[in-house]
Amino acid sequence: MVLPGTPALIVIDVQKGELTPERSGIPIMPGAPARHRLVREIVDNARLRGVPVVFVQEVHKPSLADFGRELDGTEGVHCLEGDTATELADGLDPRPEEYLIRKRRYSAFFATELELVLKSLGVSTLVLVGALTDVCVHYTFADAHQHDYHVRVVTDCVGGSSREAHDAALRAMEYLQRDCLVTAADVLDALARPTNVGVAA
């Protein structure tokens, strides 16, 4: 079953800076325009089928006070308030009834209201798209797994800091949930065929 239980689509950090990594402060593997097109298609289809869409956006103060240890590694200053690169990617505008969760750390669960939102919606399965596969997607996946959610990572709708890091993160996530790796085609097919959605695993 591609989408067991009650799914929600979690759109993680699909922001304009992914299209200009040389200026965004974060390295990312090629292919962002194609990934963004697929993400938009999945968002549109999820909405048509009544699957909740939750947007997640990494945002930091220009003072850098809320970065914590994020700048200890390879990443430079990124996702500052007011920076065009921090805005959600074109065509990804949350509707009034949808949630936009802003985070200061990698995991979408850490110090945010995501768990409250998911419980309120009765969600049991998370479909993850976005960036970076080896950082924010992976950390969100790990927290979701430990909260006992089924998780599906859409492999052609996530991009890593490099191809090698992307592939390694996917393997690490699959180690935790054997059925977690799916493609955009798998998800779109499941959304088009209700028999592939909403059955407990």
Secondary structure per residue as TSV (DSSP state, phi and psi in degrees):
chain	resnum	aa	ss	phi	psi
A	1	M	-	360.0	120.8
A	2	V	-	-68.2	-44.6
A	3	L	B	-126.9	79.9
A	4	P	-	-72.2	159.5
A	5	G	S	65.1	-144.5
A	6	T	S	-108.6	107.9
A	7	P	E	-89.3	157.6
A	8	A	E	-136.3	145.6
A	9	L	E	-94.0	124.1
A	10	I	E	-110.4	114.0
A	11	V	E	-99.6	102.8
A	12	I	E	-97.3	111.2
A	13	D	-	55.0	39.9
A	14	V	-	-84.6	86.9
A	15	Q	B	-119.8	161.2
A	16	K	G	-61.8	-28.4
A	17	G	G	-61.7	-20.7
A	18	E	G	-64.0	-24.4
A	19	L	G	-83.3	-15.4
A	20	T	-	-133.3	64.2
A	21	P	H	-61.0	-25.2
A	22	E	H	-67.0	-19.2
A	23	R	H	-113.9	-7.5
A	24	S	H	-89.2	-14.3
A	25	G	S	88.8	-1.3
A	26	I	S	-128.8	126.3
A	27	P	-	-70.9	143.8
A	28	I	-	-152.0	145.0
A	29	M	-	-69.5	158.8
A	30	P	S	-63.8	166.7
A	31	G	-	103.3	10.1
A	32	A	H	-59.5	-42.6
A	33	P	H	-57.8	-42.7
A	34	A	H	-66.4	-40.7
A	35	R	H	-62.9	-42.3
A	36	H	H	-62.5	-38.4
A	37	R	H	-62.2	-44.1
A	38	L	H	-66.3	-39.6
A	39	V	H	-60.8	-45.1
A	40	R	H	-59.9	-39.7
A	41	E	H	-65.7	-41.4
A	42	I	H	-67.4	-41.6
A	43	V	H	-58.4	-47.2
A	44	D	H	-59.9	-43.4
A	45	N	H	-72.5	-36.2
A	46	A	H	-60.6	-44.5
A	47	R	H	-60.7	-43.0
A	48	L	H	-60.4	-33.6
A	49	R	T	-95.0	5.1
A	50	G	T	75.9	18.5
A	51	V	-	-84.3	124.8
A	52	P	-	-59.8	141.9
A	53	V	E	-116.5	125.0
A	54	V	E	-117.6	122.7
A	55	F	E	-95.9	138.7
A	56	V	E	-123.4	135.1
A	57	Q	E	-135.7	124.5
A	58	E	E	-81.0	129.7
A	59	V	-	-141.7	137.9
A	60	H	B	-132.3	152.9
A	61	K	-	-73.8	144.2
A	62	P	T	-58.6	-21.1
A	63	S	T	-70.3	-14.8
A	64	L	-	70.8	8.5
A	65	A	T	-63.5	-25.7
A	66	D	T	-104.0	16.8
A	67	F	-	-78.4	-26.9
A	68	G	T	59.5	-127.4
A	69	R	T	-94.0	7.4
A	70	E	G	-61.6	-24.3
A	71	L	G	-96.0	9.4
A	72	D	G	-78.3	-15.9
A	73	G	S	-105.7	-138.2
A	74	T	S	-78.2	-30.1
A	75	E	-	-69.3	139.5
A	76	G	-	-91.1	-174.0
A	77	V	S	-60.1	133.6
A	78	H	-	-154.2	162.7
A	79	C	-	55.5	45.8
A	80	L	B	-81.5	143.5
A	81	E	T	-55.3	135.9
A	82	G	T	87.3	-10.1
A	83	D	-	-85.3	133.1
A	84	T	G	-55.8	-36.8
A	85	A	G	-63.2	-20.0
A	86	T	G	-83.7	-18.8
A	87	E	S	-65.0	151.0
A	88	L	B	-60.1	148.6
A	89	A	-	-61.1	155.3
A	90	D	T	-55.4	137.3
A	91	G	T	85.2	1.1
A	92	L	-	-116.3	75.6
A	93	D	-	-109.9	113.8
A	94	P	-	-58.1	137.1
A	95	R	-	-77.9	162.6
A	96	P	T	-55.3	-33.3
A	97	E	T	-85.5	-4.2
A	98	E	S	-95.9	161.2
A	99	Y	E	-100.8	137.8
A	100	L	E	-117.7	113.8
A	101	I	E	-106.6	119.8
A	102	R	E	-96.3	134.3
A	103	K	E	-125.9	157.1
A	104	R	S	-112.7	-3.5
A	105	R	S	-131.4	-179.4
A	106	Y	S	-68.6	-51.3
A	107	S	S	-72.8	137.1
A	108	A	T	-69.9	-12.0
A	109	F	T	-88.3	-24.8
A	110	F	T	-74.8	115.5
A	111	A	T	57.7	34.4
A	112	T	S	-127.2	178.0
A	113	E	S	-94.2	14.0
A	114	L	H	-57.9	-46.4
A	115	E	H	-60.9	-41.4
A	116	L	H	-61.0	-43.9
A	117	V	H	-62.1	-46.5
A	118	L	H	-64.3	-41.6
A	119	K	H	-64.4	-39.8
A	120	S	H	-62.5	-34.2
A	121	L	H	-85.6	-6.8
A	122	G	T	70.5	30.8
A	123	V	-	-81.7	141.5
A	124	S	-	-125.2	-13.3
A	125	T	E	-130.6	132.2
A	126	L	E	-109.9	131.2
A	127	V	E	-106.0	114.5
A	128	L	E	-101.8	129.8
A	129	V	E	-132.5	155.8
A	130	G	E	130.5	-151.9
A	131	A	E	-141.6	155.0
A	132	L	-	-90.6	145.5
A	133	T	I	-53.5	-44.7
A	134	D	I	-88.4	-1.9
A	135	V	I	-123.6	-91.0
A	136	C	I	-66.7	-37.8
A	137	V	I	-66.8	-46.7
A	138	H	H	-63.4	-45.0
A	139	Y	H	-66.1	-39.2
A	140	T	H	-65.1	-42.6
A	141	F	H	-56.9	-48.8
A	142	A	H	-61.0	-42.7
A	143	D	H	-67.0	-39.9
A	144	A	H	-62.7	-42.3
A	145	H	H	-59.6	-43.5
A	146	Q	H	-74.2	-15.6
A	147	H	T	-91.8	6.8
A	148	D	T	72.3	26.3
A	149	Y	-	-83.4	146.5
A	150	H	E	-71.5	140.6
A	151	V	E	-130.6	137.8
A	152	R	E	-123.4	124.1
A	153	V	E	-104.6	121.7
A	154	V	E	-85.6	102.1
A	155	T	E	-63.3	-29.4
A	156	D	E	-95.5	9.0
A	157	C	E	-119.7	16.8
A	158	V	E	-129.6	146.8
A	159	G	E	-133.2	136.2
A	160	G	-	-96.0	177.3
A	161	S	S	-68.0	-19.8
A	162	S	S	-158.1	165.5
A	163	R	H	-61.8	-40.0
A	164	E	H	-63.7	-44.2
A	165	A	H	-66.7	-38.8
A	166	H	H	-57.8	-51.7
A	167	D	H	-63.8	-41.4
A	168	A	H	-64.4	-40.3
A	169	A	H	-65.9	-40.4
A	170	L	H	-61.3	-42.1
A	171	R	H	-63.2	-40.3
A	172	A	H	-65.1	-39.5
A	173	M	H	-70.0	-39.5
A	174	E	H	-63.5	-30.8
A	175	Y	H	-58.9	-35.4
A	176	L	H	-83.5	-36.7
A	177	Q	-	-136.6	109.8
A	178	R	T	-63.1	-25.3
A	179	D	T	-102.5	16.7
A	180	C	-	-78.2	-21.1
A	181	L	E	-91.7	121.1
A	182	V	E	-135.1	168.3
A	183	T	-	-108.9	167.7
A	184	A	H	-58.5	-40.0
A	185	A	H	-61.2	-40.6
A	186	D	H	-59.5	-46.6
A	187	V	H	-68.3	-43.6
A	188	L	H	-63.2	-38.2
A	189	D	H	-65.9	-42.3
A	190	A	H	-63.4	-40.6
A	191	L	H	-66.8	-31.9
A	192	A	H	-78.1	-19.2
A	193	R	S	-123.9	98.1
A	194	P	G	-54.9	-22.4
A	195	T	G	-67.2	-15.4
A	196	N	G	-93.3	3.2
A	197	V	B	-125.9	136.8
A	198	G	S	88.5	16.8
A	199	V	-	-108.1	128.3
A	200	A	-	-61.2	142.0
A	201	A	-	-79.0	360.0
